Amino acid sequence: MLRAARKISWAVDTLECTWVPGRDSILPIEPSPTFFAGGYYPRMSFDRSFSIEYWDSFSEEDALRDNKMALIAGVYPRQNAADSALKRLLPHCPKAFVQPGMLLTHVIH
């Protein structure tokens, strides 16, 4: 992820989360009990940046949650924007693909 980000000049956005080995989870670096109970929260905005996310947060598959993680190279509002990003990414990440899905946005109080 870091090598590809440097080569194509894309940001890496961890949403201030990190892997916590004892909990086997992606969790906030400084958890807040009032924000998603201090747990993982999915990306909620369109942007072009690398991040590691739980696959089931972006996939429309009805499979059981299995904590599978994926390198996400952006969330795009239109197919042509995703295809353009993929074209730029493929020379550095040949297994990359576009996964259509829905981005759920939430109002957080």
C-alpha positions, 0 to 999 in steps of 0.5 A: 500500500505504501509503495503504491501510494508513493508511486502514484502520489495518493494519500494513505488515510487510516481514519486514525485507526490501527490494527490491534493484535490482542483484539484482532481488529482494526480500531481507533488509535484513541477510541471514544466510547461515544463514537461507535462504542470505541470500535471500528467505523467504516469510511463514510465519504467519497475520496481517493486515498488508500486505506485498509478496511473490512471488506464487508463494509463495502461489499454487497455480498450477503455472506457472514461477516468474516473480518476479511480485510481489503486494501481500498484505493478510494471510494468514488461516486461514479463508475467512470471515476472508479475506472479512471483510478483503476487504470492508474493503479493497475501498473502498480497493483495488478490484482486491483479491481473495481467493486460496485457497492453502496456507501452508507452515510450516517448522521452521527450525534 
